[in-house]
């Protein structure tokens, strides 16, 4: 007897192919869907990255081998509107976006999940390395880190709501390693078993995001001043969109030691630099917060482990709801280096034998602060 119908998002890689295969073995009726999101300007060719033309061919072959139907949905315009346009706009504002977080939020777990429901599917499945479970005590679905912490992708999934968590399956989060995923693919005879992981932003060509921004927003290359934290002009920059907090490249030389970007002033087209010590901050303000595994907290202080970038290490902190609109104020036990507006701050809570494993929520970093710069309410 079928355990239900699942739409498996198939990007053309080994992770999504094994996801579809495992769910079929577990008794689900699986439908493979690949999203056509590559843009006309993307010079990725036949063997491009995630969701390129070559990836669609790989996904189709994998679906045929698994024995499931496969369809391609045209999400090109939707993806450009929700992900690419926001990516460009954030850089214009002197912020550093994470397009994978927005793709998960808007494309996979909003629009694609709606399409899955329209097809009569009970669930949407993805090849992410994270876990979902139902907590009978709290009556809520919870998002947890993957068993394999080296592959954990829970940071980029904090936007999942309770309704979305209840309809999502992520079987790879329970595997011990990526090696196990590839072993399953080999056992099943999937041609993608040894396919390398996609490491780059899918819509950015191989030349990188700086070259991409120069092509799509040439005004982003407006030259401006580089100043130090005392206000002294120490050089010029190539365009504020090409810099991020903590960056050292493309900065003027200094006789007092290396300089780093410590702030960006998009209004005045100015890059502010200083020594490494000036990158350390005591806390941050995050907005657009979503509470994944818990109800929205009250005004009380919530202890968490907070992670400020995808490859960062969670650090002990306290979170306090700052406004009714969902802004939060985060205070770290130890100052953090290069807190970057536009990136996400994701909050983890403990659960029994797995300390710091549950994603309780997260938001987009608006600003950072030193303790003498914030009024604690």
C-alpha positions in Angstrom: 0.0 0.0 0.0 1.3 3.5 -1.0 2.4 5.7 1.9 1.3 8.7 -0.2 2.3 10.7 -3.2 5.6 12.7 -3.1 6.9 15.4 -5.5 10.7 15.1 -5.5 12.5 18.2 -6.5 15.3 16.9 -8.8 18.1 19.3 -9.5 20.2 16.9 -11.6 22.6 16.0 -8.8 23.2 12.9 -6.8 21.4 14.1 -3.6 18.0 14.7 -5.2 18.2 11.5 -7.3 18.9 9.4 -4.2 16.1 11.2 -2.3 13.6 10.2 -5.0 15.0 6.6 -5.1 14.9 6.2 -1.3 11.3 7.4 -1.1 10.2 5.0 -3.8 11.9 2.1 -1.9 10.0 3.2 1.2 6.7 2.8 -0.6 5.8 6.3 -1.7 4.4 7.2 -5.2 7.1 9.6 -6.4 6.9 12.2 -9.1 10.2 13.9 -10.2 10.1 17.6 -11.0 12.9 19.7 -12.2 12.7 23.5 -12.3 13.7 25.4 -15.4 15.4 28.4 -13.8 18.5 29.1 -15.8 18.6 32.5 -17.5 19.2 33.4 -21.1 22.5 35.2 -20.1 23.8 32.2 -18.2 26.7 30.7 -20.1 26.7 27.3 -18.3 26.5 25.1 -21.3 25.5 21.4 -21.3 27.4 20.6 -18.1 26.3 23.7 -16.1 25.4 23.8 -12.4 22.2 23.2 -10.5 19.1 23.4 -12.7 21.0 24.1 -15.9 20.1 22.5 -19.2 22.6 19.7 -18.5 21.2 19.2 -15.0 17.7 18.7 -16.5 19.1 15.9 -18.7 20.8 14.3 -15.7 17.6 14.5 -13.7 15.5 13.0 -16.5 17.9 10.0 -16.8 17.9 9.4 -13.1 14.1 9.5 -13.0 14.0 6.9 -15.8 16.5 4.7 -14.0 14.5 4.9 -10.8 11.2 4.3 -12.6 9.3 7.4 -11.8 7.6 10.0 -14.0 9.6 13.2 -14.6 8.4 16.7 -15.5 10.1 20.1 -16.1 8.4 23.3 -14.8 9.3 26.7 -16.2 10.2 28.8 -13.2 12.5 31.2 -15.1 10.6 34.4 -14.7 9.5 33.6 -11.1 13.1 32.8 -10.1 14.4 36.0 -11.7 11.8 38.1 -9.8 12.1 36.4 -6.4 15.8 35.5 -6.3 18.0 37.3 -8.9 16.4 40.7 -8.6 16.6 40.6 -4.9 20.3 39.5 -5.1 21.1 42.5 -7.3 19.1 44.9 -5.2 20.8 43.8 -2.0 24.3 44.4 -3.4 23.1 47.9 -4.6 22.3 48.6 -0.9 25.7 47.6 0.3 24.4 44.3 1.7 25.5 40.7 1.1 22.6 38.4 0.3 22.3 34.7 0.5 20.4 33.7 -2.6 20.1 30.0 -1.6 18.0 31.1 1.5 15.7 33.1 -0.7 15.5 30.3 -3.3 14.4 27.8 -0.6 11.9 30.2 0.8 10.2 31.6 -2.3 10.9 28.9 -5.0 11.1 25.5 -3.4 9.0 25.7 -0.3 6.4 28.2 -1.4 5.8 28.0 -5.1 6.9 24.5 -5.8 5.1 23.1 -2.8 1.9 24.8 -4.1 2.4 23.1 -7.5 2.9 19.8 -5.7 -0.4 20.2 -3.8 -2.1 21.1 -7.1 -0.9 17.8 -8.5 -2.5 16.0 -5.5 0.8 15.2 -3.8 0.9 14.7 -0.1 4.5 15.8 0.3 7.4 17.7 -1.3 10.8 16.0 -0.9 14.2 17.6 -1.4 17.8 16.5 -1.2 18.7 18.8 1.6 20.8 17.5 4.5 18.5 18.3 7.5 15.9 16.5 9.5 12.2 17.1 10.2 10.3 15.4 13.0 7.1 15.9 14.9 7.4 16.7 18.6 4.4 15.1 20.3 5.0 17.1 23.5 4.9 20.5 21.9 2.6 19.5 19.0 4.9 21.2 16.5 7.1 20.0 13.7 10.8 20.7 14.2 13.7 21.3 11.9 17.0 19.8 13.1 20.6 19.6 11.9 21.6 16.6 9.7 23.2 13.6 11.3 26.2 14.4 9.2 27.2 17.8 10.6 29.7 18.4 7.8 26.9 18.4 5.2 24.3 20.1 7.4 22.1 22.6 5.4 19.7 23.6 8.2 21.0 27.2 8.2 19.5 27.8 4.7 16.2 26.2 5.7 15.2 28.3 8.7 12.4 30.0 6.8 10.3 26.8 6.7 6.9 27.3 8.4 5.0 24.8 10.4 2.7 24.1 7.4 5.7 23.6 5.1 7.5 21.4 7.6 4.4 19.2 7.9 4.5 18.5 4.2 8.2 18.1 3.6 10.5 15.1 3.5 14.3 15.2 3.7 15.5 11.6 4.0 19.2 12.4 3.4 19.4 14.3 6.7 19.3 10.9 8.5 22.2 9.4 6.6 25.6 9.2 8.2 27.6 10.9 5.4 27.7 12.0 1.8 29.7 8.9 1.1 26.6 6.9 2.1 24.5 8.9 -0.4 27.0 8.1 -3.2 27.0 4.4 -2.2 23.3 4.2 -2.5 23.5 5.9 -5.9 26.1 3.4 -7.0 24.0 0.5 -5.8 21.0 1.8 -7.8 23.1 2.3 -11.0 22.5 6.0 -11.1 24.8 7.8 -13.5 25.1 10.8 -11.2 26.7 8.7 -8.4 30.1 10.4 -8.8 28.9 13.8 -10.1 30.6 16.6 -8.3 28.6 18.8 -6.0 27.6 22.2 -7.3 29.5 24.9 -5.4 28.6 28.1 -7.1 25.5 30.3 -7.3 23.5 28.7 -10.0 22.7 31.9 -12.0 26.1 33.4 -11.8 28.5 32.6 -14.7 31.9 31.0 -14.0 33.6 34.5 -14.0 32.0 35.2 -10.7 29.5 37.6 -9.1 31.6 40.7 -9.6 31.7 40.2 -13.4 28.0 39.3 -13.3 27.0 42.5 -11.5 29.0 44.6 -13.9 27.0 43.1 -16.7 23.5 43.4 -15.3 23.9 46.6 -13.3 26.8 48.6 -14.8 26.0 51.5 -12.5 27.2 49.3 -9.6 30.8 50.0 -10.8 30.6 53.7 -9.7 33.9 54.6 -8.2 33.8 56.1 -4.7 35.9 56.9 -1.6 37.4 54.5 0.8 37.7 56.0 4.3 39.0 54.8 7.6 36.9 54.8 10.8 38.2 58.3 11.6 36.8 59.6 8.4 40.1 60.0 6.5 40.0 59.3 2.8 42.6 56.5 2.1 41.8 55.6 -1.5 39.0 54.8 -3.9 36.9 51.7 -4.6 35.7 50.0 -7.7 32.0 50.0 -6.8 30.3 49.4 -3.5 28.5 46.3 -4.8 31.9 44.5 -5.1 32.7 44.7 -1.4 31.5 42.9 1.8 32.2 43.1 5.5 35.5 41.4 6.4 36.9 41.7 2.8 40.6 42.5 2.4 41.0 42.3 -1.4 40.9 45.4 -3.7 41.6 47.8 -0.8 44.4 50.4 -0.6 47.6 49.5 1.1 48.3 50.8 4.6 51.6 51.4 6.4 50.0 50.4 9.8 48.9 46.9 8.8 46.2 45.2 6.7 42.9 46.9 6.2 39.5 45.2 6.1 36.0 46.4 5.1 34.2 47.2 8.4 31.1 48.9 7.0 29.5 50.0 3.7 27.7 53.3 3.2 25.6 52.8 0.1 23.9 56.2 0.3 27.3 58.0 0.0 28.9 55.3 -2.1 31.6 54.8 0.5 33.6 51.8 1.8 34.7 52.1 5.4 37.9 50.2 6.4 39.8 49.5 9.6 42.1 46.9 11.2 40.9 43.4 11.9 40.1 44.3 15.6 37.3 46.7 14.4 35.4 43.8 12.7 34.4 42.3 16.1 30.9 43.2 17.3 28.9 42.3 20.4 25.5 41.8 18.8 23.1 42.3 15.9 19.6 43.4 15.0 17.8 41.0 12.6 14.4 41.5 10.9 11.9 39.4 9.0 12.3 36.8 11.7 10.6 33.4 11.3 10.2 31.0 14.2 10.5 27.5 12.7 10.2 25.0 15.5 8.8 27.1 18.4 6.0 29.6 18.8 7.0 33.3 18.6 8.7 34.1 21.8 7.6 36.8 24.2 9.7 39.7 25.5 11.7 37.3 27.7 15.3 36.6 26.8 15.8 33.3 24.8 19.2 31.5 25.1 20.4 30.1 21.7 23.4 29.2 19.7 23.4 31.8 16.9 25.0 31.2 13.5 25.7 34.3 11.3 26.9 32.7 8.1 26.5 29.4 6.3 29.9 28.1 7.0 30.2 29.7 10.5 30.2 28.1 13.9 27.2 28.7 16.1 28.0 30.8 19.2 26.2 31.2 22.5 23.9 34.2 22.5 20.6 35.6 23.8 17.7 36.7 21.6 15.0 39.2 22.6 12.0 40.2 20.5 12.5 43.9 19.8 9.3 45.0 18.1 5.9 43.6 17.2 7.0 43.5 13.6 9.4 40.6 14.4 12.8 42.4 14.8 15.1 40.7 17.3 18.1 41.9 19.2 20.9 39.3 19.6 23.7 39.6 22.2 26.6 37.3 21.9 28.6 35.9 24.9 31.8 36.7 22.9 32.2 39.3 20.2 31.8 38.0 16.6 33.9 38.8 13.6 32.4 40.3 10.4 28.7 40.3 11.2 27.3 41.1 7.7 24.0 42.8 6.8 22.0 40.8 4.3 23.2 37.5 5.7 21.0 35.4 7.9 21.3 34.9 11.7 19.9 31.4 12.5 19.1 30.4 16.1 19.6 26.8 17.4 18.2 25.3 20.6 19.1 22.2 22.5 17.2 19.0 22.6 18.1 16.2 25.0 21.2 14.4 23.8 21.6 16.8 20.8 22.7 20.2 22.1 22.2 23.0 19.6 20.5 20.7 17.1 17.0 22.3 16.7 16.4 25.3 14.5 14.2 27.5 16.5 14.2 30.4 14.1 16.2 33.1 12.3 16.1 36.4 10.5 18.0 38.7 8.1 20.8 40.7 9.7 20.1 44.4 9.4 23.0 45.8 11.5 25.6 45.0 14.1 26.5 46.9 17.2 28.9 47.3 20.1 27.4 47.3 23.5 27.8 51.1 23.9 25.9 51.6 20.7 22.5 50.0 21.5 19.9 51.0 24.0 18.7 47.8 25.8 15.0 48.0 26.5 
